């Protein structure tokens, strides 16, 4: 067996540490001593708390993932039915799904390619993807814009967000060439936002605690990955970026995801589970917003979504996206209009790769703010007509 | 005033959100509504817990830093006297100091330079710096090796670790040209490892919870930064990388740092505070290791450190570094020797930019492992002589 003392964990060291994590104090007569790293276990007696070290589960490919969180994630996906989480899928935890997006760019690119790999997404796309991709001016990958216009005969990664941010549409890849690579960002594929029509089963899928439960201050995201090599590269990325993910946040996320899953499965549950609660709220808000939209005399309009059968709720349900994607009359700048006429700050179409008749409005605000938003939007018609 | 709903926080949005964080429910008659972002505050009633959003302190430059942690960090540095933390210094929290190292590379580099800025450190240097610098093949910065050999007439960033990892030496910059930029990694500048001779007061200093207290699983590091522009760029980096730092980890770190500071200041404290405890342990271990080293008949030797007056303890103290920097006889490969003869895994000199007669041994293991290490090292002399 092996005794492990780790400083900054590296994959090469992982296998030698495994046994130490399992049996830190019972040493066989002739163990290997690993003092190559510097895991500060020396202070354990002071803190009277065994096992605070860099490693959460040295047996696992993702050695910084707490087993409790791994279990909670898989259980919740099984209960909700929104993603395939069979045992051969790898879960990689990150400091929010943002870090995992970076990790996937790294994992799907290759230092052997002569040019950076192109990263594309169909417009309107999440406004942070271009910035996140360009940020460090990596030679590994580069932002290449709207996937709908992509015509280069070069390797690429397509980022697919479904339901999409900003417009709530259900999406698949649009480029579809042989050997393509894709990142499926499923942050909003939960019953409060959209009907759960099937278990998503893509090569690399991203989820985030913040959009599922509202706990944005707990920086926990996870990837579900089919290919071990890709998962291992992601783990490497998170090692080099931040040496894993805080176990306090993982523990809290595990508890909360567990509570939600238990709630959903409890036949005696009297109240609503989180998804029922969220869906009711979102549905009410969307109803109110659509009413205001219809009375706006075309000043702004909203997308329509197909009703679909949700396997989680067992009924046909509407999409109630986390953002409303407003389109104003042609010739109007929707973001400026809302800001100047109504003191409503939104994010305009150009941030998402489309024209300025569009703007994105959060549907996840507090009640008092949302009601005020409705009031302002209802009043805007007169303002614009009187302009 | 402003009502703020934020998705991924961006500096531009920060000022409009501030008031919302202060007064989220009392709206004046004509507030600005910020629905540009998507902070999921909608679920607050369900969680019956106000204020879980991306923002910890929207009034602060580092908007994801919990005020409790900011206070705890400054208080502990004041109690220990190891760093200047006047109110004009900016604290930036990160997912471990590793993320802050990346953030500083970003903050100290410039997209306007024609070439990547050179990153150097005097050998032996921390073995992760080269990997962290090269990792994403950024066009902003590149690894340029041993600072002692740096002779290019180009901009550079010098990384200074003091006490140094791996060799425990107290260090300053070695290149010292006009307009130079430096990152001071002070992870080990705590009383258990070295005498605290003065308040460190560099432009950008890094500290990490894991080395100060041993809580490596809590991914919390912090930077103390003089220049607001640099601090703001670091905040931007952490936004784009991970949208901040989990508040659970920050809360726990704040509590623990607070306990330590209180312990240190308590005149009625009967036992040892963490630093006294740590220093006693480290001093005992170093005593034992030196004894083994002296009896090794020159098979390996250890660095000597000057005794110095520690202002924290009020006495002359020794350095007791977190790593032992072993040097074997000329012609021997120290890492291979320990591995092959004694089943001791260490990290050899070449990882740190020097020759293979050196190797690094963690001094922060559990007691049972450390005792075994001593036994093996004591036995090695016979093994080598009989070779």
Interface residues (C-beta under 8 A of the other chain):
Chain A: X3 X5 X7 X8 X13 X16 X24 X25 X27 X30 X31 X32 X33 X34 X35 X36 X37 X38 X39 X40 X41 X42 X43 X44 X45 X46 X47 X52 X53 X54 X55 X56 X94 X95 X96 X98 X99 X102 X106 X111 X128 X131 X132 X135 X136 X137 X138 X139 X140 X165 X210 X211 X213 X214 X215 X216 X217 X218 X219 X220 X240 X241 X242 X243 X244 X245 X246 X247 X248 X249 X251 X252 X274 X277 X278 X281 X282 X322 X323 X342 X343 X344 X345 X346 X347 X360 X361 X362 X363 X364 X365 X366 X367 X368 X369 X370 X372 X373 X376
Chain B: X3 X5 X7 X8 X13 X16 X24 X25 X27 X30 X31 X32 X33 X34 X35 X36 X37 X38 X39 X40 X41 X42 X43 X44 X45 X46 X47 X52 X53 X54 X56 X94 X95 X96 X98 X99 X102 X106 X111 X128 X131 X132 X135 X136 X137 X138 X139 X140 X165 X210 X211 X213 X214 X215 X216 X217 X218 X219 X220 X237 X240 X241 X242 X243 X244 X245 X246 X247 X248 X249 X251 X252 X274 X277 X278 X281 X282 X322 X323 X342 X343 X344 X345 X346 X347 X360 X361 X362 X363 X364 X365 X366 X367 X368 X369 X370 X372 X373 X376
